[in-house]
Amino acid sequence: MKVLRTPDARFEGLADWPYAPRYQEVVDADGTTLRIHYVDEGPRDGRPVLLMHGEPSWSYLYRKIIAGLVAKGHRAIAPDLIGFGRSDKPAARTDYTYERHVSWMSQWLTALDLTDVTLFCQDWGGLIGLRLVAAYPERFRALVVANTFLPTGTGMTDGFRAWLEFSQNVPEMPIGGILKGGSGRDLTEAEIAAYDAPFPDESYKEGARQFPTLVPVTPEHASVAENIEAWKVLEAFDKPVVTAFSDDDPVTRGADAQIQARIPGTKGQPHVTLKGRHFLQEDSPNEIVEVIDALIRRS
């Protein structure tokens, strides 16, 4: 596997990003060693809040949420998925599969030996994060599920269909522009540049290109069977689960009701609808901090 690594200089002086990089190596089944970047802020002995991003963002999406959680005394951990942020980037699209991502992040989770975890997940952070919960339910104490789902080949929204079409046909993938378009507020030029930073040219974007095609929205997709098995665990997960979807996301609209219907831990929880589009971390960061903080204190 050929692996690209974004030069460190691309991440110097980013707006609102004072966090020191940390790294953990994982090993693919083919023997390739890959480096995963993550942010780990707040008290070492604090219960970890795991913040998982999706496509095509990176942990920069959580910059304000990290600061807010630390200010409330929590430990905030935000990794970059392989192919994104400061993490390594396989150069071939075929090197990106759903099951590889689950394996890579499973290795990362167990290498850090994270336990008593409160998970906040959005977009692919949920597709991978909920698989981690299903694989290691004993490591998680509570979940906040936002603008995401665990698909099992039963179809897609019109919003996702439009995103899939765009992502596979746009000549140059405008990462920062995608974040801007998927946020309700106007991102600054500095923020857009920060989202572009991990990708010096199109060769670094193969993961971003491939991810939309990996979402198992048809019965023929890979990982349908694995997600069905994961749901069996989630349908017995009775620890606290809060949904915090936004009010203007055409991609995942309606999935919060399905999650509330299927995961027993959602019963009796104060579910919220936050203001924002798909990237609600940009639109409602303070509200997200309050949701997470309240959940930790209740649980």
C-alpha positions as CSV (number, residue, x, y, z in Angstrom):
1,M,0.0,0.0,0.0
2,K,1.4,3.4,-1.0
3,V,0.8,5.9,1.7
4,L,0.9,9.7,1.6
5,R,1.6,12.0,4.6
6,T,0.6,15.6,4.5
7,P,3.6,17.9,5.3
8,D,3.4,19.3,8.9
9,A,3.9,22.8,7.5
10,R,0.4,22.6,6.1
11,F,-1.0,22.7,9.6
12,E,1.0,25.6,11.0
13,G,-0.9,28.7,12.1
14,L,-4.4,27.4,11.5
15,A,-7.2,29.5,12.9
16,D,-8.4,28.5,16.4
17,W,-6.3,25.4,16.4
18,P,-3.8,25.5,19.3
19,Y,-3.8,21.8,19.9
20,A,-0.7,19.6,20.0
21,P,-0.7,16.7,17.6
22,R,-0.5,13.1,19.0
23,Y,0.0,10.0,17.0
24,Q,-0.8,6.2,17.2
25,E,0.4,3.7,14.7
26,V,-1.9,0.9,13.5
27,V,-1.1,-2.0,11.2
28,D,-3.2,-3.0,8.2
29,A,-3.9,-6.7,7.4
30,D,-1.4,-6.3,4.5
31,G,1.4,-5.3,6.9
32,T,1.4,-1.6,6.1
33,T,1.9,0.6,9.1
34,L,-0.4,3.7,9.2
35,R,-0.2,6.7,11.5
36,I,-3.4,8.1,13.0
37,H,-3.4,11.6,14.4
38,Y,-5.5,12.7,17.3
39,V,-6.0,15.5,19.7
40,D,-6.2,14.7,23.4
41,E,-6.9,17.7,25.7
42,G,-8.1,18.1,29.2
43,P,-7.4,16.1,32.4
44,R,-5.6,12.8,31.9
45,D,-7.7,11.2,34.5
46,G,-11.0,12.5,33.1
47,R,-13.6,10.3,31.5
48,P,-12.9,10.6,27.8
49,V,-15.2,12.2,25.3
50,L,-14.5,10.7,21.9
51,L,-15.4,13.1,19.1
52,M,-15.5,11.4,15.7
53,H,-15.7,13.3,12.4
54,G,-16.9,12.2,9.0
55,E,-16.4,13.1,5.4
56,P,-14.6,15.1,4.2
57,S,-13.7,16.9,7.4
58,W,-11.1,16.3,10.1
59,S,-10.8,16.9,13.9
60,Y,-10.7,20.7,13.1
61,L,-14.5,20.4,12.9
62,Y,-14.4,20.0,16.7
63,R,-12.1,22.9,17.6
64,K,-14.7,24.9,19.5
65,I,-16.3,21.8,21.1
66,I,-12.9,20.6,22.3
67,A,-12.3,24.0,24.0
68,G,-15.8,24.0,25.5
69,L,-15.5,20.5,26.9
70,V,-12.0,21.2,28.4
71,A,-13.4,24.4,30.0
72,K,-16.0,22.3,31.8
73,G,-13.3,19.9,33.1
74,H,-13.7,17.1,30.5
75,R,-11.1,15.2,28.5
76,A,-11.7,15.6,24.8
77,I,-10.2,13.2,22.3
78,A,-10.7,13.8,18.6
79,P,-9.0,11.5,16.0
80,D,-8.5,12.0,12.3
81,L,-9.8,9.0,10.2
82,I,-7.2,7.5,7.9
83,G,-7.3,9.6,4.7
84,F,-8.2,12.8,6.5
85,G,-6.6,15.5,8.6
86,R,-3.0,14.8,9.8
87,S,-3.6,11.0,9.6
88,D,-1.9,9.0,6.8
89,K,-3.6,8.8,3.4
90,P,-3.4,5.6,1.3
91,A,-2.9,6.7,-2.3
92,A,-5.2,4.3,-4.1
93,R,-9.0,4.5,-3.8
94,T,-9.2,0.7,-3.6
95,D,-7.2,0.8,-0.4
96,Y,-10.2,2.4,1.3
97,T,-12.9,0.0,2.5
98,Y,-15.5,0.3,5.3
99,E,-14.1,-2.8,7.1
100,R,-10.5,-1.5,6.9
101,H,-11.6,1.8,8.6
102,V,-13.4,-0.1,11.4
103,S,-10.3,-2.2,11.9
104,W,-7.9,0.8,11.9
105,M,-10.0,2.7,14.4
106,S,-10.5,-0.5,16.5
107,Q,-6.8,-0.8,16.8
108,W,-6.5,2.9,17.7
109,L,-9.2,2.6,20.4
110,T,-7.7,-0.5,22.0
111,A,-4.1,0.8,21.8
112,L,-5.1,3.9,23.8
113,D,-7.2,1.6,26.0
114,L,-10.0,4.0,26.2
115,T,-12.8,3.1,28.6
116,D,-15.8,4.8,30.2
117,V,-16.1,6.7,26.9
118,T,-18.8,9.1,25.9
119,L,-19.0,9.1,22.1
120,F,-20.2,12.0,20.0
121,C,-20.4,10.9,16.3
122,Q,-21.5,12.6,13.1
123,D,-21.5,11.5,9.4
124,W,-18.9,8.7,8.9
125,G,-17.9,9.2,12.5
126,G,-21.2,7.4,13.2
127,L,-20.8,4.7,10.6
128,I,-17.5,3.8,12.1
129,G,-18.1,5.0,15.7
130,L,-21.3,2.9,16.1
131,R,-19.4,-0.1,14.8
132,L,-16.9,0.5,17.6
133,V,-19.7,0.6,20.1
134,A,-21.0,-2.7,18.8
135,A,-17.6,-4.3,18.9
136,Y,-16.6,-2.9,22.3
137,P,-19.9,-2.0,24.2
138,E,-18.1,-2.4,27.5
139,R,-15.8,0.5,26.7
140,F,-18.7,3.0,26.2
141,R,-20.8,4.7,28.9
142,A,-23.0,7.0,26.8
143,L,-23.6,8.1,23.2
144,V,-24.6,11.3,21.4
145,V,-25.6,10.5,17.8
146,A,-25.8,13.4,15.4
147,N,-26.6,13.5,11.7
148,T,-25.6,9.9,11.1
149,F,-26.9,6.4,10.9
150,L,-25.7,2.8,10.5
151,P,-27.1,1.8,7.0
152,T,-28.0,-1.8,6.1
153,G,-28.7,-1.6,2.4
154,T,-32.2,-0.3,2.5
155,G,-31.9,2.9,0.4
156,M,-30.8,6.5,0.6
157,T,-32.2,10.0,1.0
158,D,-32.4,12.3,-2.0
159,G,-29.8,14.5,-0.2
160,F,-27.3,11.6,0.0
161,R,-28.0,10.7,-3.7
162,A,-27.1,14.2,-4.7
163,W,-24.0,14.2,-2.6
164,L,-22.9,10.8,-4.1
165,E,-23.4,12.1,-7.6
166,F,-21.5,15.3,-6.9
167,S,-18.6,13.6,-5.2
168,Q,-18.0,11.2,-8.0
169,N,-18.2,13.7,-10.8
170,V,-16.7,17.0,-9.7
171,P,-13.3,17.4,-11.4
172,E,-11.6,18.9,-8.3
173,M,-13.0,18.2,-4.9
174,P,-13.4,21.5,-3.1
175,I,-13.0,20.2,0.5
176,G,-13.3,23.6,2.2
177,G,-16.1,24.6,-0.1
178,I,-18.0,21.4,0.8
179,L,-17.7,22.3,4.5
180,K,-18.9,25.8,3.8
181,G,-21.9,24.5,1.7
182,G,-22.8,22.0,4.4
183,S,-22.8,24.6,7.2
184,G,-25.5,27.0,8.0
185,R,-23.2,29.9,8.9
186,D,-20.6,31.5,6.6
187,L,-17.2,30.0,7.3
188,T,-14.3,32.5,7.2
189,E,-11.6,32.2,4.5
190,A,-9.2,31.0,7.3
191,E,-11.6,28.3,8.3
192,I,-12.0,27.1,4.7
193,A,-8.3,27.1,4.3
194,A,-7.9,24.9,7.4
195,Y,-10.3,22.3,6.0
196,D,-8.2,22.4,2.7
197,A,-4.9,22.1,4.6
198,P,-4.7,18.2,4.7
199,F,-4.9,18.0,1.0
200,P,-2.0,19.6,-0.9
201,D,-3.4,18.3,-4.2
202,E,-6.0,15.8,-5.6
203,S,-3.8,12.8,-5.0
204,Y,-4.4,13.2,-1.3
205,K,-8.2,13.1,-1.7
206,E,-8.7,9.5,-2.7
207,G,-10.3,8.7,0.7
208,A,-12.6,11.7,0.4
209,R,-13.6,10.5,-3.1
210,Q,-14.1,6.9,-2.1
211,F,-16.1,7.3,1.2
212,P,-19.4,8.2,-0.4
213,T,-19.3,5.0,-2.5
214,L,-18.7,2.9,0.6
215,V,-21.9,3.8,2.4
216,P,-24.0,0.6,2.3
217,V,-27.2,1.9,0.9
218,T,-28.0,-1.0,-1.3
219,P,-28.1,-4.8,-0.6
220,E,-25.2,-5.3,-2.9
221,H,-22.8,-3.0,-0.9
222,A,-20.1,-4.5,1.2
223,S,-20.5,-4.3,5.0
224,V,-24.3,-4.7,4.9
225,A,-24.0,-8.0,6.8
226,E,-21.5,-6.5,9.3
227,N,-23.8,-3.6,10.0
228,I,-26.8,-5.9,10.5
229,E,-24.8,-7.8,13.1
230,A,-23.8,-4.5,14.7
231,W,-27.4,-3.5,15.0
232,K,-28.1,-6.7,17.1
233,V,-25.7,-5.3,19.7
234,L,-27.0,-1.8,19.5
235,E,-30.6,-3.0,19.9
236,A,-29.5,-4.3,23.3
237,F,-27.5,-1.3,24.2
238,D,-29.3,0.2,27.3
239,K,-26.7,2.8,28.4
240,P,-27.8,6.5,27.8
241,V,-28.1,7.5,24.1
242,V,-29.1,11.0,23.0
243,T,-29.9,12.0,19.5
244,A,-28.8,15.6,18.5
245,F,-29.6,16.0,14.9
246,S,-29.8,19.4,13.2
247,D,-32.9,20.9,11.7
248,D,-31.7,21.4,8.2
249,D,-29.7,18.3,7.0
250,P,-31.1,16.8,3.8
251,V,-28.6,13.9,4.0
252,T,-29.6,12.3,7.3
253,R,-33.1,13.7,7.9
254,G,-35.3,11.3,9.8
255,A,-32.6,9.0,11.0
256,D,-32.9,10.2,14.6
257,A,-36.4,8.7,14.8
258,Q,-35.1,5.4,13.7
259,I,-32.3,5.4,16.2
260,Q,-34.7,6.3,19.0
261,A,-37.0,3.4,17.9
262,R,-34.2,0.8,17.8
263,I,-31.7,1.6,20.6
264,P,-33.2,1.0,24.1
265,G,-30.8,3.5,25.7
266,T,-32.6,6.3,24.0
267,K,-35.7,5.8,26.1
268,G,-36.4,8.7,28.4
269,Q,-33.5,10.8,27.2
270,P,-33.8,14.5,26.4
271,H,-33.3,14.3,22.7
272,V,-32.7,17.6,21.0
273,T,-32.9,19.2,17.5
274,L,-30.1,21.7,17.0
275,K,-29.8,24.5,14.6
276,G,-27.7,23.8,11.6
277,R,-27.1,21.9,8.4
278,H,-25.0,18.7,7.9
279,F,-21.9,20.0,9.7
280,L,-23.8,21.0,12.9
281,Q,-20.5,21.3,14.8
282,E,-19.9,24.5,12.9
283,D,-23.4,25.8,13.5
284,S,-24.1,24.8,17.2
285,P,-20.8,24.1,18.9
286,N,-21.9,25.6,22.3
287,E,-25.1,23.7,22.3
288,I,-23.3,20.4,21.5
289,V,-21.0,21.1,24.5
290,E,-24.0,21.5,26.7
291,V,-25.6,18.3,25.4
292,I,-22.4,16.3,26.1
293,D,-21.8,17.9,29.5
294,A,-25.3,17.3,30.7
295,L,-25.2,13.7,29.5
296,I,-22.0,13.0,31.3
297,R,-23.3,14.5,34.5
298,R,-26.6,12.5,34.3
299,S,-24.8,9.2,33.6
